[in-house]
Amino acid sequence: SEDGGQARGLWLCTHPPRQLRDTFDMLRFATGLVWLTPESGNVELLGHVVKNDPVYSGSSKISFLDCADFAHIRRWSYLRLPHSTLSGTVLKLRAWEPIEICMLFCMDDTTELDASEVELLQKADFRAMPEGSVAKSFPTLHGAGAPVSKVVWARTFASGILEFPVPVGPRGLPMVFIRAHIAAHVLGQRPCHEVRLLAGEEIYLSDPEIAKDPMDATALPKPKPVMYHFVSPGELGYTGYSLFKGPAASQRCGSSQVQMRVESMEVLSVAMLLFPLPQMEVEQLEEPVAAPKADAKKRPSKSSRQGSKASSKTEAPVAVASSKP
């Protein structure tokens, strides 16, 4: 009677597992937090990575044995790249809510990314996250020839159209994982990173040194930022608060600029810590005029004698240049 007198359809568990998995991926893709764009090419978005799945599309040489903390049950999606993707290829996605993109590379502890690939990541505002801040255990692969490094390169994006380049590591392309995350940006599009409040933690992210052209006359010197750090986080450290670390360039913000924009799909409790910027070094803007040497044969005038009212005038002023708090 509940079915209106009609025969019931097949029970969900009677369908082949592969068909159920493909259906789950399509639903996760259609209703998920990220959509692919026509510019994405042959990139695939998987909502449920299982054992023996190829790490890269078009090649089954390397496959997953275990996703560990990057499994779908922890709300991670996997962006599977074609095995022929070149270094510097720009991927374009449509995010429906703020997300975090993490890249993992296969390499041992004695191997590092090439300097050009690190520069590519840093220009896109990806950062090497502190160990253990993103995950405790990492995926296990078959056929990779090296373990998955615990160095995670990550950054957050606000909702909307986003782009990011793909680097190439010593053992090939990275594994790209995506999850919903709080996104905080300063001075436009510079992303912040969410970290735990610990003693000794720096308040700002250090920007990499960028070589300047010595022939560029328009390159003006910029004030060197002050790298503050927490001596003790106090009550904020054990009450569940996280720190949004922005680039050090965000220390100085004009009245017409937005210092930080936070986007989240969850209700947040925000605490703001205000502190004055330190004063700059004292600069002597005007040198005092040297008094003329008195002639030994000539009697000093009345106005220059010691103790007279005229000789008690103050010296030239010394101005102190200070930064605004």
C-alpha positions as CSV (number, residue, x, y, z in Angstrom):
1,S,0.0,0.0,0.0
2,E,2.9,2.4,0.7
3,D,4.1,1.9,-2.9
4,G,0.7,2.6,-4.5
5,G,0.4,-1.0,-5.5
6,Q,3.5,-0.9,-7.8
7,A,6.5,-3.1,-7.7
8,R,9.5,-1.8,-5.9
9,G,12.7,-1.2,-7.7
10,L,16.0,-2.9,-7.2
11,W,17.5,-2.4,-3.8
12,L,20.6,-0.2,-3.7
13,C,22.9,-3.1,-2.6
14,T,22.0,-5.2,-5.6
15,H,23.8,-2.8,-8.0
16,P,27.4,-3.5,-8.8
17,P,29.9,-1.7,-6.5
18,R,31.6,0.0,-9.5
19,Q,28.3,1.4,-10.7
20,L,27.5,2.7,-7.2
21,R,30.9,4.3,-7.0
22,D,30.5,6.0,-10.3
23,T,27.1,7.3,-9.4
24,F,28.5,8.6,-6.1
25,D,31.3,10.4,-8.0
26,M,28.8,12.0,-10.4
27,L,26.6,13.1,-7.5
28,R,29.5,14.5,-5.6
29,F,30.7,16.3,-8.7
30,A,27.2,17.7,-9.5
31,T,26.4,18.8,-6.0
32,G,29.9,19.2,-4.6
33,L,31.9,22.3,-3.7
34,V,34.0,22.4,-6.9
35,W,33.1,22.1,-10.6
36,L,35.5,21.7,-13.5
37,T,35.6,24.3,-16.3
38,P,36.0,23.7,-20.1
39,E,39.6,24.9,-19.7
40,S,40.3,22.0,-17.3
41,G,40.9,19.6,-20.2
42,N,41.1,15.9,-19.2
43,V,41.3,16.6,-15.5
44,E,39.0,14.4,-13.4
45,L,37.3,15.2,-10.1
46,L,36.9,12.1,-7.9
47,G,34.8,12.1,-4.8
48,H,35.6,8.6,-3.6
49,V,39.2,7.3,-4.2
50,V,39.5,3.5,-3.5
51,K,42.3,1.0,-3.5
52,N,44.0,0.4,-6.9
53,D,42.7,3.6,-8.4
54,P,45.3,5.1,-10.8
55,V,46.9,8.2,-9.4
56,Y,47.0,9.9,-12.8
57,S,44.5,9.5,-15.6
58,G,45.8,7.7,-18.8
59,S,48.3,5.6,-16.8
60,S,47.9,2.7,-14.4
61,K,51.6,2.5,-13.5
62,I,51.1,4.3,-10.1
63,S,48.0,3.5,-8.0
64,F,46.6,4.1,-4.6
65,L,46.9,1.5,-1.8
66,D,45.5,3.7,0.9
67,C,44.5,7.4,1.1
68,A,45.0,7.6,4.9
69,D,43.9,11.0,6.2
70,F,43.0,12.2,2.7
71,A,40.2,9.7,2.3
72,H,36.7,10.7,1.2
73,I,35.3,10.0,4.7
74,R,37.3,13.0,5.9
75,R,35.6,15.0,3.1
76,W,38.5,15.2,0.7
77,S,38.0,15.2,-3.1
78,Y,40.8,14.2,-5.5
79,L,41.7,16.1,-8.6
80,R,43.2,13.5,-10.9
81,L,45.6,15.0,-13.4
82,P,46.5,13.5,-16.8
83,H,49.9,11.8,-16.7
84,S,51.1,14.0,-19.6
85,T,50.5,17.3,-17.7
86,L,53.4,19.7,-18.1
87,S,55.0,21.9,-15.5
88,G,53.3,25.3,-15.3
89,T,50.0,24.1,-16.6
90,V,47.3,26.4,-15.2
91,L,44.1,24.7,-13.9
92,K,40.8,26.6,-13.7
93,L,38.0,25.6,-11.4
94,R,34.7,26.9,-10.1
95,A,34.4,26.8,-6.3
96,W,30.9,27.1,-4.8
97,E,32.3,27.7,-1.3
98,P,35.8,28.5,0.2
99,I,38.2,25.6,-0.3
100,E,41.7,24.5,0.5
101,I,43.9,22.9,-2.2
102,C,46.8,20.7,-1.1
103,M,49.6,19.2,-3.2
104,L,51.5,16.1,-2.2
105,F,54.7,15.0,-3.9
106,C,56.5,11.6,-4.0
107,M,60.1,12.0,-2.8
108,D,62.3,10.8,0.1
109,D,63.7,13.0,2.9
110,T,66.9,13.7,1.1
111,T,65.2,15.1,-2.1
112,E,63.7,18.6,-2.5
113,L,61.7,20.3,-5.2
114,D,63.6,22.1,-7.9
115,A,64.1,25.9,-7.2
116,S,62.0,26.8,-10.3
117,E,59.1,24.6,-9.1
118,V,59.3,26.2,-5.6
119,E,59.2,29.6,-7.2
120,L,56.2,28.6,-9.2
121,L,54.3,27.6,-6.1
122,Q,55.4,30.6,-4.1
123,K,54.2,33.0,-6.8
124,A,50.8,31.3,-6.6
125,D,50.8,31.9,-2.8
126,F,51.1,28.2,-2.0
127,R,53.0,27.5,1.3
128,A,54.8,24.6,2.8
129,M,52.6,23.8,5.8
130,P,54.0,22.9,9.2
131,E,54.3,19.2,9.7
132,G,51.2,17.6,11.1
133,S,49.0,20.7,10.6
134,V,47.1,19.2,7.6
135,A,47.3,15.5,8.2
136,K,49.0,12.9,10.5
137,S,49.2,10.0,8.0
138,F,49.7,10.1,4.3
139,P,48.6,8.1,1.3
140,T,50.5,4.9,0.3
141,L,51.1,4.3,-3.4
142,H,52.1,1.3,-5.5
143,G,54.7,1.8,-8.3
144,A,55.8,5.4,-7.2
145,G,59.4,4.4,-6.4
146,A,59.4,6.8,-3.4
147,P,57.1,7.5,-0.4
148,V,54.7,10.4,-0.2
149,S,56.5,13.4,1.3
150,K,55.0,14.9,4.5
151,V,55.6,18.4,3.2
152,V,52.2,19.6,2.1
153,W,52.0,22.7,-0.2
154,A,48.6,24.3,0.4
155,R,46.6,27.5,0.0
156,T,43.0,28.6,0.4
157,F,40.7,30.1,-2.2
158,A,37.4,32.0,-1.8
159,S,34.4,30.9,-3.7
160,G,34.3,31.8,-7.4
161,I,36.5,31.1,-10.4
162,L,40.1,30.2,-9.4
163,E,43.3,29.3,-11.1
164,F,46.5,27.7,-10.0
165,P,49.6,26.3,-11.7
166,V,50.7,22.7,-11.5
167,P,54.4,22.0,-10.7
168,V,56.4,18.8,-11.3
169,G,58.3,17.1,-8.5
170,P,61.4,14.9,-8.7
171,R,59.1,11.8,-9.2
172,G,56.5,13.4,-11.3
173,L,53.2,15.3,-10.9
174,P,51.7,16.1,-7.5
175,M,48.6,14.6,-6.0
176,V,46.0,17.3,-5.7
177,F,43.4,17.1,-2.9
178,I,40.6,19.5,-2.2
179,R,38.3,20.1,0.8
180,A,36.0,22.8,2.1
181,H,37.8,25.2,4.4
182,I,37.7,28.7,5.9
183,A,39.2,31.2,3.5
184,A,40.8,34.4,4.8
185,H,42.4,36.9,2.4
186,V,44.3,40.2,3.1
187,L,44.9,43.1,0.8
188,G,42.8,41.7,-2.0
189,Q,43.7,38.1,-2.9
190,R,46.7,37.3,-0.7
191,P,45.6,34.2,1.2
192,C,46.1,33.5,4.9
193,H,46.9,30.2,6.5
194,E,45.1,28.9,9.5
195,V,47.5,27.5,12.2
196,R,47.3,26.6,15.9
197,L,48.3,29.2,18.4
198,L,51.6,28.0,20.0
199,A,54.4,29.7,21.9
200,G,57.0,31.0,19.4
201,E,54.5,31.0,16.5
202,E,55.1,34.0,14.2
203,I,52.1,36.2,13.5
204,Y,52.8,36.9,9.9
205,L,54.0,34.7,6.9
206,S,57.4,35.6,5.6
207,D,57.4,36.5,1.9
208,P,60.1,34.9,-0.2
209,E,62.9,37.2,-1.4
210,I,62.3,38.4,-4.9
211,A,65.4,39.4,-6.9
212,K,65.1,43.0,-8.2
213,D,66.5,44.3,-11.4
214,P,69.3,46.7,-10.6
215,M,68.5,48.7,-13.7
216,D,64.9,49.3,-12.7
217,A,64.6,52.8,-11.5
218,T,61.0,52.4,-10.5
219,A,61.8,49.8,-7.8
220,L,61.5,51.8,-4.6
221,P,62.7,50.4,-1.3
222,K,59.9,49.2,1.0
223,P,59.9,49.2,4.8
224,K,61.1,45.9,6.2
225,P,58.2,44.3,8.0
226,V,58.6,43.3,11.7
227,M,58.2,39.6,12.3
228,Y,56.3,39.4,15.6
229,H,55.8,36.1,17.4
230,F,53.8,34.9,20.3
231,V,55.7,34.5,23.6
232,S,52.6,32.9,25.0
233,P,49.2,32.6,23.3
234,G,47.4,32.9,26.7
235,E,43.8,31.8,26.9
236,L,43.4,31.8,23.1
237,G,45.8,28.9,22.9
238,Y,43.7,26.4,24.8
239,T,40.2,27.6,24.0
240,G,40.1,26.3,20.4
241,Y,41.1,29.5,18.6
242,S,43.2,29.4,15.4
243,L,45.5,32.1,14.0
244,F,45.0,33.4,10.4
245,K,48.5,34.2,9.3
246,G,48.8,36.7,6.4
247,P,51.8,37.9,4.5
248,A,54.0,40.4,6.3
249,A,53.1,43.0,3.7
250,S,49.6,43.2,5.3
251,Q,51.1,45.0,8.4
252,R,50.3,48.4,6.9
253,C,46.9,48.9,5.6
254,G,45.3,52.2,4.4
255,S,42.0,53.4,5.7
256,S,40.4,52.7,2.3
257,Q,41.6,49.1,2.2
258,V,40.1,45.9,3.6
259,Q,42.6,44.5,6.1
260,M,41.2,40.9,6.0
261,R,38.2,39.3,4.5
262,V,37.0,35.9,6.0
263,E,34.7,33.6,4.1
264,S,33.1,30.6,5.8
265,M,30.1,28.4,5.5
266,E,30.1,27.9,9.3
267,V,29.4,30.2,12.2
268,L,32.7,31.6,13.6
269,S,33.8,33.4,16.8
270,V,36.4,35.9,15.8
271,A,38.9,37.6,18.2
272,M,41.0,40.5,17.2
273,L,44.3,41.4,18.8
274,L,45.3,45.0,18.5
275,F,48.8,46.2,19.3
276,P,50.8,49.3,18.2
277,L,53.6,49.1,15.6
278,P,57.0,49.9,16.9
279,Q,58.6,53.3,16.4
280,M,61.2,53.7,13.6
281,E,64.7,54.6,14.4
282,V,65.4,58.2,15.4
283,E,66.5,60.3,12.4
284,Q,68.1,63.7,12.9
285,L,66.5,65.9,10.2
286,E,68.6,69.0,10.8
287,E,72.2,69.3,11.9
288,P,72.8,72.0,14.6
289,V,74.7,75.0,13.3
290,A,78.3,75.0,14.6
291,A,79.1,78.1,16.7
292,P,81.8,80.3,15.2
293,K,85.2,80.1,16.8
294,A,86.0,83.0,19.1
295,D,89.0,85.1,18.4
296,A,91.5,84.9,21.3
297,K,92.5,88.5,20.9
298,K,89.0,89.8,20.6
299,R,86.9,90.2,23.6
300,P,83.7,88.2,23.5
301,S,80.5,90.1,23.1
302,K,78.0,90.6,25.9
303,S,75.4,88.3,24.3
304,S,77.9,85.3,24.1
305,R,79.1,85.5,27.6
306,Q,78.3,82.5,29.8
307,G,75.2,82.9,31.9
308,S,73.6,85.6,29.7
309,K,70.0,85.3,28.6
310,A,70.9,85.4,24.9
311,S,73.2,82.4,25.2
312,S,70.5,80.1,26.7
313,K,68.7,79.5,23.4
314,T,67.9,75.9,22.5
315,E,69.8,74.1,19.7
316,A,68.2,73.1,16.4
317,P,65.3,70.7,16.8
318,V,65.6,66.9,16.3
319,A,62.5,65.2,14.8
320,V,61.6,61.6,15.3
321,A,59.9,59.7,12.5
322,S,57.4,57.2,13.8
323,S,55.0,54.8,12.1
324,K,51.3,55.1,12.7
325,P,49.8,52.4,14.9
